[in-house]
């Protein structure tokens, strides 16, 4: 119960500031043409509006279309691109959207380890996908030995 309360608690101004200042200063602006550096440098002026916008999203679940906008740019990887694979796609999201995502991510990080079984390795800090590979190798080592009796192995892709 405590964990679920942590997920739905009111977003504090401190959480918003931590999320904003954790965003790497990007050269590419979002769809609103403002970079994260702009918001950091003008934090004293924009703090109340940014915090209010993010807090309202968490209270109402509604997001303005302008905040939910993303620009996708195709940047050529080579001088004369001929096909789609010759381009790198970059998604430029609005800073408010990025802050909301970071706050959700931070909150999920605290409880994800409790929700995901120990056998599931990916996406949990301190666990590695290779652990499952090593476990499978250990289980299948000596699989062909006749002295072990009858056996069966399944590979299931979930």
C-alpha positions in Angstrom: 0.0 0.0 0.0 2.9 2.4 0.8 4.4 1.9 -2.6 1.1 2.7 -4.4 0.8 5.8 -2.3 4.2 6.9 -3.4 3.2 6.6 -7.0 0.1 8.9 -6.7 1.4 11.4 -4.2 1.3 15.1 -5.1 4.2 16.2 -7.2 6.4 18.7 -5.3 8.2 21.7 -6.7 11.4 20.0 -5.6 10.6 16.9 -7.8 9.9 19.2 -10.8 13.2 21.0 -10.3 15.2 17.8 -9.9 13.6 16.4 -13.1 14.3 19.6 -15.0 17.9 20.0 -13.9 18.6 16.3 -14.6 17.8 16.8 -18.3 21.0 17.1 -20.3 21.4 20.5 -22.0 20.4 19.9 -25.5 21.4 22.0 -28.5 18.2 21.1 -30.3 15.2 22.9 -29.0 11.8 21.3 -28.5 8.7 22.1 -30.6 8.3 25.3 -28.6 11.8 26.3 -29.7 13.1 26.4 -26.0 16.0 24.3 -24.8 16.5 22.8 -21.4 19.3 25.3 -20.9 16.8 28.2 -21.3 14.5 26.8 -18.6 17.5 26.2 -16.2 18.9 29.7 -16.7 15.4 31.4 -16.2 14.3 29.0 -13.4 13.6 31.9 -11.0 11.2 33.4 -13.5 9.5 30.3 -15.0 9.5 28.1 -11.9 5.9 28.7 -10.8 4.4 28.2 -14.3 6.4 25.1 -15.0 5.6 23.5 -11.6 1.9 24.4 -12.0 1.7 22.9 -15.5 3.3 19.6 -14.3 1.3 19.4 -11.1 -2.0 20.0 -13.0 -1.1 17.1 -15.4 -0.6 14.8 -12.4 -3.9 15.9 -10.8 -6.1 15.9 -13.9 -4.4 13.5 -16.2 -4.9 16.0 -19.0 -2.1 17.4 -21.2 -2.3 20.4 -23.5 -1.7 19.5 -27.1 1.1 22.1 -27.3 2.9 20.2 -24.5 2.3 16.8 -26.1 3.8 17.9 -29.4 7.0 16.3 -30.7 9.1 17.4 -33.8 10.8 14.6 -35.6 13.8 15.7 -37.6 15.8 13.6 -40.1 19.5 14.4 -40.0 21.6 13.0 -42.8 24.4 10.6 -41.6 26.3 11.0 -44.9 26.9 13.9 -47.4 24.6 12.5 -50.1 21.8 10.4 -48.5 20.0 8.1 -50.9 17.8 6.0 -48.7 16.0 6.3 -45.3 18.7 4.4 -43.5 21.1 7.3 -44.4 19.3 9.5 -42.0 19.3 9.7 -38.2 15.9 10.5 -36.7 15.8 12.9 -33.7 12.6 13.5 -31.7 12.5 16.9 -30.0 10.0 16.8 -27.2 8.6 19.7 -25.2 10.5 20.2 -21.8 7.3 19.9 -19.7 6.7 16.5 -21.4 10.3 15.4 -20.6 9.9 16.5 -17.0 6.7 14.5 -16.6 8.4 11.5 -18.1 11.4 11.9 -15.7 9.1 12.2 -12.6 7.2 9.1 -13.6 10.5 7.3 -14.2 12.0 8.3 -10.9 8.8 7.1 -9.1 8.7 3.8 -10.9 12.4 3.1 -10.2 11.8 3.0 -6.5 9.2 0.2 -6.8 10.1 -1.6 -10.0 12.5 -4.0 -8.3 9.7 -5.2 -6.0 7.3 -5.8 -8.9 9.6 -7.6 -11.3 10.6 -11.2 -10.3 14.2 -12.0 -9.7 14.3 -14.2 -12.8 13.6 -11.2 -14.9 16.9 -9.3 -15.4 16.4 -6.5 -17.8 15.5 -2.9 -16.9 16.3 -3.3 -13.1 19.3 -1.6 -11.7 21.9 -4.1 -10.5 20.6 -6.9 -12.7 21.9 -7.8 -16.1 20.3 -9.6 -19.0 23.4 -11.8 -19.3 22.5 -13.4 -15.9 19.7 -15.3 -17.7 22.0 -16.4 -20.4 24.5 -17.7 -17.9 21.7 -19.5 -16.0 20.5 -21.2 -19.3 24.1 -22.3 -20.1 24.5 -23.8 -16.6 21.2 -25.7 -16.9 22.0 -27.1 -20.4 25.6 -28.0 -19.6 25.8 -31.8 -19.7 22.2 -32.0 -21.1 23.3 -34.9 -23.4 24.6 -37.0 -20.5 22.7 -40.3 -20.4 23.3 -40.8 -16.7 20.9 -38.0 -15.8 17.8 -39.8 -17.1 15.1 -38.4 -19.3 14.8 -34.6 -19.6 13.1 -31.9 -21.6 14.0 -28.3 -22.3 11.7 -25.5 -23.6 12.6 -22.2 -25.1 9.7 -19.8 -24.5 9.7 -16.3 -25.9 7.4 -14.1 -23.8 
